[in-house]
């Protein structure tokens, strides 16, 4: 029983806490869109999109680590890849739906696509540098 709790804390809790952090960030009311074409607005928009990419790259990593601990083969498991991607995409969609109910926020499918870029980027990193990632997985 104790080993099960330790495995949960070590492998699943980081993903769950990260999802909670994403939820808290999404629950903050948005700023009113001014729709100007100033350089400052463009920079702020780029920063937000990079934030989406980063949030979901790490979510994918945490989920991959958790699912990889479940499946028996310790190679980069195809099952872990697919499960991680599926859960992260569903969470990205639910996050955008959640934002529909937050004042001055809106849910956008384009944000889900941007989130998927982060997931794909982390997947690519995991595939390209498996030795570096192995340190994180163990």
N, C-alpha and C positions, 0 to 999 in steps of 0.2 A: 504494500500500500504506500509506504513512504517513498519508494522508488518512483511510483506513478505520479505522486505529487511533485517530486523533484523534476521529473521529465516534463510535466505540465509547466512548471515555473520556468524551466530552462528553455523550452522550445516553443510553447504556445503563448505564454504570457506576454512576451515582447510584441507579438503580432496583435494580440487583443488590446494591449495598452496603446499601440500605435493607431489602431482603428479608433479608439476612444479619443485620442488627440486630434485625429482628422475630424471626428464628429464635433468636438468642441470648437475647433477653428471654423467649421462650416456653420455652426450655430450663432456665430457673431453676426449681428446685423451689418449689412453692406453699406458702403458709402454711396451716396447718390451719384449716378453717372452723369457727368457733365457733357460728354460726347464732344469734347474739343479735340483738336488735333495738335495739342502742344507736345513738345518734346518730353516734358515731365509726365504727361498722361501716357505717352508711348512707353517710357521707361517703366512706369508703374505697372502697366499691362504686361510687359515682358517679365518683370519680376514675379507677378502673380502666376504666369504660365510656367515659369521655371519652378515655382513653388509646387504647382500641381505635379510636374514631372518628378521632382525630388520626393514628394510625399509618397507617390505611388511606386517609385523605384524601391524605396525602403520597405513599403508594405509588401511588395512582391518578394523581396529578399527575406523578410521575416516569415512570410507564409511558406516560401520555398523551404526554408530551414525547418519549419515545423512539420510540413508534409514529408520532407526528406527523412525526418526522424522516424516516421511511421512505416515507411516502405522498407522492405528488407534489403534490397540491393543498395549498397552504399555509393554506387556510381551516381552521377547526376541523373536521377530517376525521371523517366518520361512521365510517370504518374504524378510525381511531385510537381513537375513543370506544369502539367495540365490543370491539376487541382488548384495550384497557387494562382495561375492565371484566371481560372474560372471564378474563384472566390474574390480576387482583387477586382475583376471587371464588375461582378455583381455588387461589390461594395462601392465602386465608383458610381455605378448607376443609382444605387440607393442614396448615395451622398448628394447627387444632383436632385433627386426627388425630394430629399430632406430640405434642400435649399429653396425649393418652391414655397415652403412654409415659413421661411425666415424673412423678416422685414428687409426690404431693399436688396434682396438676393434673388437670383434666378437660376434655375437648373438649365444647363446647356449640354447638349450632346457633344458639342465640340470640346467641352472640358473632359468628357469621358474619353474622347479620342486622344486628347493631350495626356490624360492619365495613362492610357495604354502605351503611349510613347515611353513613359517612364518605366512601365513594366517591361516592355520589350528591350529597353536599354539595359536594365538590370539582368534580364535573361541573357542578352548578348554578352554582358560582362561575365556572368557565371560560366557560360560556355567557353569563352575565350581564355579566361584565367581560372581554371578549376582548382589549381593549387592554392591560389590566394583565397578562394572562396572556401576551400576545405577547412581552413583554419576557423572560419566563422561557423561552418556546419557542425563541427565536432564539439 
